[in-house]
């Protein structure tokens, strides 16, 4: 594997781990905080986590996140979440079913 491919693979793995921390962790408040921002507004992911936790898990990344309405223009049933690492130019996009959110999440 070439160095650039290895770096891209590492970035993709970090984005997968971030997805777990940010979206799938039932104890996370990150989504609630993200959805308090206007649609399309980018925010640095590090502001959603404890500084030490972020530094130890994502030290080589500079990841930003934003949310967008679903392709039909509504944000009631589904929202699109975009993660982008500006260091490695790697992104991940997910479609989130809003019905899966519980009201007791915290970062």
N, C-alpha and C positions, 0 to 999 in steps of 0.2 A: 504494500500500500504506500503510495507517495505521501510526502509530508503534508501537502495541501488536502489530500483526501482524508488523511488521518485527523487533521485539525477539524475538517468539516464533520467527520464522524463523531469526534469528541463533542463538538458543539451541538450536534443533533441529540446526543445522549444527555447533555446538560439540559436541553430544552424538554426532553421527556421527563427528566427528574423534576424540573420546574413545573411542568404540567401536573405532576402528582402533588407537589407542595401547594400549588396555587389553586387548582381546581378540584382535584379528587379527594384531598384531605378533608374529611367531614368536620374537623375542628378548626378549619381555616375561615377567616373572615375576609380573605383577600378579594373574593368575588364581590362581596357586598361593598367593599371600599372602591373597587374598580367601577362598579355600576353607579356609584355616587358621582363619578366624573362624567362630563358630557360625552356623548357618542363621538368617536373619532379622535378624542384627545389622548395623545400618547403620554405615558408615565413610565418612569424608570421603575423596574420591578423591585429594586433594592429598597424602595420606600415602603413596600408592603411587608417587609420582613425585619426581624431583629438584625441589627448590623453585623454582629458576630456570626450569626447563622448564615447570612448571605455571603459574607466574606469567606467562610470556610467551605461552602458548597458551590459557589459560583464565582470564585475569585478571578477567573480568566475571562469573564463574560461582562458584557455591557448590554443587558437585555431590557427592552422596552415592551410595553403592552398597551393595547387599546381594545375597545369593544365597538362593534358596529351592529346596527339592526340587521335582522335576517334579510335575505335577498328579496323578500316580498315587501320590505320596508317597515315591517312591524318589529317591535322588540318585546312583545308580550309573551310569545310562545318560545321563540328561539332567538339567540344572540350569537354573533360571530365574534370570537376572541382571537386576536392576532398577537403573537410573540415574535420579536425580531431582535437578533443579536447583531449590534452594529460593528462589533469587533470582527466577527467571522462571516457576516452577511448571510446568516442562516435564519430561516423563519419557520414558524409552525402556526397553523390556522386550525381552529376547532369550531364546531357548531355546538352550542350548549342548549339543551332543552331546559328552559327555565322552570319547568315543573319539578325537576330533580333537586332544586335548591331547597334546603331547609332553613328555617329562620334562626337557628342557633349555631352559626358558624363564627369562628374567631381566629385571627392570625397570631 
